[in-house]
Every structure is written in structure tokens, then in C-alpha cells.
Amino acid sequence: MKLSISRGKLVLLLILAVLLAAGFGGYRTFGGSNARPAWKLAKVESGPLTAVVSATGTLNPVVSVQVGSQVSGQVVETHVDFNSEVKAGQLIARIDPENFQHRVRQGEADLDAARAAVAVGQAEAIRARVNLDEARRDFDRKKLLVEKNFISPAERDKARSALDASHALLQVAQAQERNSAALVRQREAQLAQARVDLSRTAIRSPVDGVVVKRSIEPGQTVAASLQAPELFVIARNLADMQVEAAIDEADIGRVRVGQKTTFTVDAFPGRTFEGAVRQVRKAALVVSNVVTYTVVISAANPELTLLPGMTANVRIVTAEKDKVLKVANAALRFKPPKDEKNGGKSASGQGGGRGEPGKGAGGGRVFILDGEGKPKAVPVKTGLSDGAMTEIVGGELAEGTDVIVGGGAPAKSAAGGPPGPRLF
């Protein structure tokens, strides 16, 4: 009797266990589907908004002069080094002047020879003039004698021919004299050129500034042919720097001369430098099919902390408003999850949100929760964006309204919670 009672209890316990398992499974299957999704909400805010364009650039001196050489030769002296302060006209290097000194002496000798030739030509012209005067007097005498029939006309004709020949010789002598004078001027020009080349062996600073680059050492040979070699780079004023930033073609339309700019450099973390857009260059740069434009930004450097070549992270303020209605960009990008039981439509009964935060005025929509806790689309008109928030310039949103920025998964329930204990 006791054994039968124990078996009955055992059967009863088994039946209760099966019922409990069936009930728990049904709850997980059917009860969890009614759980509402958990939405992430954010409020519509009111406050200032600043639109910026971000880019990277390189710090450079406003005026940077490349000092080269117009003559070839071996560098025998250098008088400056990196970071040396120089004045305009200061000697900073010298090229071996020996060859150019020889050319100057050769030019001086050629000039002396040309001047001597001028003297010879002048003497020849004087002699030709004397001979011409003698031939003219002889012709006049013989002409008179022919008229008195003392000599034959043939003697007069011979005297005329001698007169003509003397006149031609005088013209030749005068032409040689002018040629010698022209040769003197040519030799003077050659001598002046040789002296200029000699003076160019002394490399001098064209401006006041600081040497930021030196490319030569004593003993190095400089070859100046079609292009002058770079020997030094001198920055005129390191207290006045500029940032040359590459701006993408999609953002260049918002950049204007005079806009406020801030930038940072890796050498001074946490420190922000200020500047302004000085120039927007119209020449496009194409690198790997990416079109950019160079924007020059002023950068005051009174403490000389900024150095040429530093990489600057630039933020150009393209628009600024003190108080606007704004919403998080995530709200404009949000799309309700699709409901498979509703023909692939979103939970709001529509195809999902559209519209990315625009750079200018544009359309979009956000989602709010209706009375049943379902997402409801609200069309809006967008304005400025700072990358995180976007201005709302039109629509039915008010300050403090909750908009959906994410979520959509069912809230924790029997279906979404941790699985229950396995009973068997």
C-alpha cells in the first residue's frame, strides 16, 4: 500500500512538472512578443550652434626666400648655419672665385687691346686724311697746268684717280676707327659681365630673416645650369606664420576670406591658436582623384613657438548662430526597425526615415513616440550642422520634445531575458 502511494505521488509530481514546463514555454513564446521595444530618446534643445569645416594643413612662413647661385663652382666658405639670424646683404657663403678672377683679368687685357686698336685706327684715319689733302692739292695744280697747256690731260686724270683713291682710303680708315670703338664697348661689356660673375661668387642674404634650411657644405660643388640650385632657405619673419590647409571641394563653397579659424598642433596638446582665412586659392589640387583647394590661414606667432613644417588641425567657422532649435544628428539618421509581420514595413507603418544632416537648408524627418508608444515620423527642415547637432528651421517640433535616436529592440522580458532553468 505504501509503495502504491509513493508511485502515485511520483506520477503527480511528473504531471505537475510537465505542466509547469509547458506554461513557461508558452509564456516565453507568446507572452514575450507583446513586449514593447526599448527606444533611446533625446530632447530637442535650444542654444547656440556653430558650423565649422575641419581640415589639416602645414605651417609655413609668410615669406620664405630660396637663396641659390647663378654661377657654378666649389663652395669654399659658409658663414651661417641653421637658425642663424641674417641681415640683407650679409655674406653667407662663398664660391671659389679663382676662375672668375682670371676671366676678369682676361677681360681687362682684351679691353686694353681694343683701346690700342682704336688708337691705331685713329692714326690710320689721320694719315688717310693727310694723303687726301695732298692728292687734292696735286689735282688742283695739274688741273691748272692743263688749262695753261703745260701738261697733258692724262696727268690731270691720273691726279683725279689718286684723289678718289685717297678719299676711299680715308673712308676705310674711319670705318676701322668706328669698328675699333665698337670693339672697345664690347670688351667693356664682357669685362663688366666677368666682374658681375666674380661678385656672384659671394652669396649674400637678400632679406632680413632666419636661416631655416642649409643645403650645402664647404667643399661641395655647385652646378648652376638651367635652374639655380637651392643653397639656403631664409624665412623673413617667423613671428608671422601661415597655415596652408587642403579643403575638400565639397566644403570649399562655405569658406570665405576673413572667417575666424582655430587650429591645434601636436607639439602643444590642449593649446588652441587663433587665425583668420587670408586667401582661398582657386588652383585645384588633384591627388588620387580627390580634389582639394588650398586655403591660407594667418597664424600670429609672437612667442616663436610655432615652427615651419608643423601639421595643424584646422577648424574654420563658416557660420555661427546664438540661439537656434537643434536636434541630435542621430535623430535625423534614425530608421525604425522593419516589422516582418507587417509586410516589411517599419514599426511606424512607413518605409523608414530619410535624410542625413545637411550642410545647408534641407529636408528630413525625425521620429517621436505616439500615444501607443510607436514611432511617428515628423517632417522637419534642417539648417546648420556642427557634426553632432543640426538646426531645425521648420517643422512641428518644439523645445523639449523627445525624439528617437536609436533602439527598437524589445524590452527585457521572458523572451529576451536569460533562459529559465531546464527542468528536464
PyMOL commands that set and color helices and strands:
alter all, ss='L'
color gray80, all
select helices_A, chain A and resi 2-34+98-147+153-199+252-254+329-333+340-342
alter helices_A, ss='H'
color red, helices_A
select strands_A, chain A and resi 37-43+45-61+64-68+73-78+85-86+91-95+202-204+209-214+221-222+230-235+240-248+260-265+273-287+290-300+311-328+362-369+375-385+389-395+402-410
alter strands_A, ss='S'
color yellow, strands_A
deselect
rebuild
show_as cartoon
